[in-house]
Amino acid sequence: MLTPRKQLTPFQSPWSFSTQVILIIWRIAWLLLCRWTPKFLNSWRLLILRIFGARISGIPFVHSSAKIKMPWHLTMRNRACIGEKANAYNLAEIEILEDATIAQEVYLCTGTHDFNCPALQLITATITIRRNAFIGARAMILPGVTVEQNAVIGAMSVVTKNVNENTIVAGNPAQKIGERFKK
């Protein structure tokens, strides 16, 4: 469900001054402490994410070139993966469960705007990627989408609706093209 933020004029930020300061500190910290790190320093990147409020359990993987807008809105479970140049634009929660893979250059977008409002009010909704799901390269997942366990999203797909368990989808908009585990 899309959640509207407080009513604003087109020139106001939906974030408080203190949140904006923390966002600046976060960007600088990621750039200086993580962006340059090689793959084997994943545990260091996870530590920095935890310091900034990410909920991490087990040992997930976050590529050094990944972009995470608000780490305090990120949950990752054991062996979850955010790949090279993936973008977690998490104005709302993004939850990536065990063994789920977010491939290179995927865009997870939790925010949109109310186009019926002159101020284009910000609207946010959670994205959930369940166990063992795979999001292919350069796919885009829109606000409020849940990708159920074992689902596969084809490369460069645009996912506008929930994806059922064991379903393979592809295209723009993404449509079912098969099943992952046939009985």
Residue pairs with C-beta under 8 A, 6 or more apart in sequence:
1 125
1 144
2 112
2 123
2 124
2 125
2 143
2 144
3 92
3 123
3 124
3 125
4 114
4 121
4 122
4 123
5 14
5 121
5 122
5 123
5 124
6 14
7 119
7 121
8 14
8 119
8 121
8 122
9 119
10 118
10 119
10 120
13 20
14 122
15 23
23 69
23 70
26 52
26 70
26 71
29 48
29 52
30 48
30 68
33 44
33 48
34 44
34 45
34 48
34 64
35 64
35 65
36 64
37 44
37 45
37 64
38 64
39 63
39 64
41 64
42 59
42 61
42 62
43 59
45 62
45 64
46 54
46 56
46 59
46 60
46 62
49 56
49 62
49 68
49 71
49 74
50 56
52 71
52 72
53 71
53 72
54 68
54 71
54 72
54 74
54 75
54 76
55 74
55 75
55 76
56 75
56 76
57 76
57 77
57 78
58 77
58 78
58 79
58 98
59 78
59 79
60 76
60 77
60 78
60 79
60 80
60 81
60 82
60 96
61 79
61 80
61 81
61 82
62 68
62 76
62 81
62 82
63 82
63 83
63 84
63 85
63 86
63 104
65 84
65 85
66 82
66 83
66 84
66 85
66 86
66 87
66 88
67 85
67 86
67 87
67 88
67 89
68 74
68 82
68 88
68 90
69 88
69 89
69 90
69 91
70 90
70 91
73 90
73 91
73 92
73 93
73 94
73 110
74 88
74 90
74 93
74 94
74 96
75 93
75 94
75 95
75 96
76 82
76 96
77 96
77 97
77 98
77 100
78 98
78 99
79 98
79 99
80 96
80 97
80 98
80 99
80 100
80 101
80 102
80 129
81 100
81 101
81 102
82 88
82 96
82 102
83 101
83 102
83 103
83 104
83 105
83 106
84 104
84 105
85 104
85 105
86 102
86 103
86 104
86 105
86 106
86 107
86 108
87 105
87 106
87 107
87 108
88 94
88 102
88 108
89 107
89 108
89 109
89 110
89 111
90 108
90 110
90 127
91 110
91 111
91 122
91 124
92 110
92 111
92 124
92 125
92 126
92 127
92 143
93 110
93 126
93 127
94 108
94 110
94 126
94 127
94 128
94 129
95 126
95 127
95 128
95 129
96 102
96 129
97 128
97 129
97 130
97 131
97 133
97 149
98 131
98 132
99 131
99 132
100 129
100 130
100 131
100 132
100 133
100 134
100 135
100 147
101 133
101 134
101 135
102 108
102 129
102 135
103 134
103 135
103 136
103 137
103 139
103 155
104 137
104 138
105 137
105 138
106 135
106 136
106 137
106 138
106 139
106 140
106 141
107 138
107 139
107 140
107 141
108 127
108 129
108 141
109 127
109 140
109 141
109 142
109 143
110 124
110 125
110 126
110 127
110 143
111 122
111 123
111 124
111 143
112 122
112 123
112 124
112 142
112 143
113 120
113 121
113 122
113 123
114 120
114 121
114 122
114 123
123 143
124 143
125 143
125 144
126 143
126 144
127 141
127 143
127 144
127 145
127 146
128 145
128 146
128 147
129 135
129 141
129 147
130 146
130 147
130 148
130 149
130 151
130 165
131 149
131 150
132 149
132 150
133 147
133 148
133 149
133 150
133 151
133 152
133 153
133 163
134 151
134 152
134 153
135 141
135 147
135 153
136 152
136 153
136 154
136 155
136 156
136 157
136 170
137 155
137 156
138 155
138 156
139 153
139 154
139 155
139 156
139 157
139 158
139 159
139 174
140 157
140 158
140 159
141 147
141 153
141 159
142 158
142 159
142 160
145 159
145 160
145 161
145 162
145 163
146 162
146 163
147 153
147 159
147 162
147 163
148 162
148 163
148 164
148 165
148 166
148 167
149 165
149 166
150 165
150 166
150 180
150 181
151 163
151 164
151 165
151 166
151 167
151 168
151 169
151 180
152 167
152 168
152 169
152 180
153 159
153 163
153 169
153 170
153 174
154 168
154 169
154 170
154 171
154 174
154 177
155 170
156 172
157 169
157 170
157 171
157 172
157 174
158 171
158 172
158 173
158 174
159 169
159 173
159 174
160 173
160 174
161 173
161 174
163 169
163 174
164 176
166 179
166 180
166 181
167 176
167 178
167 179
167 180
168 176
168 177
168 178
168 179
168 180
169 175
169 176
169 177
170 177
171 177
